[in-house]
Amino acid sequence: MKDIAKQYPQLTADERFRLFVEAMGRKDEQELDRLEATCPRKHYTAQEDRYVRKKMRFTVFAFASALEAARMETFAMLALVVMLAANDDDGDEHAETYAKAIDVFKQLMRLRQGKRSGWLRFCRRLGVTPDAMTAPFRINMEWAMATPEAIAKSLDDSADGDPSEVEEIATKEFDALLDAWGDAI
């Protein structure tokens, strides 16, 4: 083992990385310590820490928010398709499926709206454009969501939808984002 250990300082970054992954998989703390201790040290200059932390944290938040929105939109569309398919049947055979699909669809749309409202409030607090970072990577879903939003609005209007539920979700989302933002502020 001593002969191999002498070679550790000469490992390339890729070799050291692969050994690190394998040692993590084995939970080999001695190997991990050896890899860290023999890794060549470099001196760097860096951008201001507070700026980098804000930049990196916001990047994660922005992409997580966009991914969550895409997930909600996909599920809402799926619930809408199930609802429409169950409603297309003339008999009462799918009435229960239809009712459940309506309920799931409305819940998903409220959740989507609440999370979006919380994200917008958070971005206003930071003074940034909410979708500036993610726009190049995300297809514009506004056109695709226009019909589900209109259907959700008509369902909530007819069922006296509770706007306080959306506001509660928005407040929880905003508070969670602020809490996670923490010392980056």
N, C-alpha and C positions, 0 to 999 in steps of 0.2 A: 504494500500500500504506500510505503514511503517513496518508492520510485515514481509511482503515479502522481502522488501529491506534489512532487517537484515540478511536474509538468503543468500544474494548474495555472500558474501565472502566464503561461504561454497560450492558454486557450483563447480561441476567437470568441467574439460575443455570441455568435450562433451556437458554437459548441457549448459554451457556458450556459446559455439559455436552455438548450436541450437537456443538459445534465441537471439543471435546476428543476425542470418539469418532471423528470424521472425521479429525482430525490423527493420532490413534493409528493408524488404518487406513492412512494414507499414510506413517507413520513420519516425520512432519514435526516434527522436534525444535524448530525455530525457532518454529513456531506453538504448540507445547506450552509452550515457555518464555514466549512472549508472553502466552498465556492465564493462566499461573500468575502472572506478574509483574504483570499488570493486574487480577487478581482482588481485589476489595475485602477488606480485612482487618477482622476483628471480634475483640473480646476477650470471652472467655467464662469462666465458672466451670464446673468439672466435678467429677464425683464422683472419689473417690480412685482413682488409676490402678491400683493393685494389685487393688482390688475389681473394677473394670471389666474388667481383663484376665482375671481368674478367671471372672467372670460370662460374658463373651463366649466365652472358650475352652471353658468347660464346655458352653455352649449348642451350640457347633459339635460338640463331642465327643458330646453326648447325641443330637443329631439324626443325626449320622453313624452312631452305633451302632444307632439304631433303624432307619435306612435299610438298613444292612448286614444286620440281623436280618431285616427284611422281604424283602430280596433272597434270603438263604439259605433262608428259609421257602418262598418262591415256587419256587425251584429244587428244593428237597427235595420239595415237593408234585408238581412236574412229573416228577421222577425216579420218585416213587412211582406216579404215574398210568401212566407208561411201563412200569414194572415190573409193575403189576397187569394192564395190557393185554396185555403179552407173556406173562404167566403164564396168562391166560385161554384161550389157544390150546392145544388138546389135543396138537398135534404138536410135533416138535422144531424146527420151522421158526424159532421165535423164541427158542430156548433161549439163544443167544449174546446177544441183545438183553436178555433177562431177567437174565442174569448181569451184564452191564455196568450195567444199570439198578440192580440191587441194590448193586453196588460204588459207583456214583456216589451213590446215596441214602445209603448208610452214611457215605461220606466227607463229604457235605454236612451230615449230622446231627452228625457228630463236630466238624466245623469250626464249625457253629452253636453247639454246646454249649461248645466251647473258647473261642470269642470271647465268648460270654455270661458264662462263668466269669471270664474276664479283666476284662470290664467290671464285673462285680459286685465283684471284688476291688479294682479301681481306685476304685470309688465308696465301698466300705468304708474304704479308705485316706483318702479325702477327708472321710468322715463325712457323705455325702449319700445320699438315697434314689435308687436307680438310674434309675427310670422316672418320677419325679415330673414332669419337664419335658415328656416326650414323650407321656405317657398321654392328654392331651386330643386329640392329633392322630393317634393310632395306634389302629386297631381292636384289640380284645383278641383276640390270636391264640392264647391259651392253649387255648381249646376246640378250635380248628381243628387245633392241633398235637398234641393228646392222642393221636390215632390214629397219626400218623407217629412220635411218640416211642415209643409202645408197640411198633410194628413195628420200629423201629431197635433198641430194647433187645432184643427177641427175636432179631433177626438177629445182633447183636453177642454176645449170650449163647451162641447156637448156634455162632457162629464164633470164640468166644474173643476178642471185641473187645479191643483194646489200650487200657486207660484211660490209659496213659502218653502216648498220642498226643493225647488231649484235654487232658491236663495240660500238655503241651508247647505246644500252641496257646494255652492260657489264659495260660501264663507269658509267651509272646511278645507276646500282646495286652496284658497288664498292663504289661510292660516298655516296649512301644511307646507306650502311653498316658502312662506316667510320663515317658518321654523327651520326648514332645511337650508335656506339661504344663509341663515345664522351669521357667522362672523365674516362672511364674504361682503356684507354690506359696508 
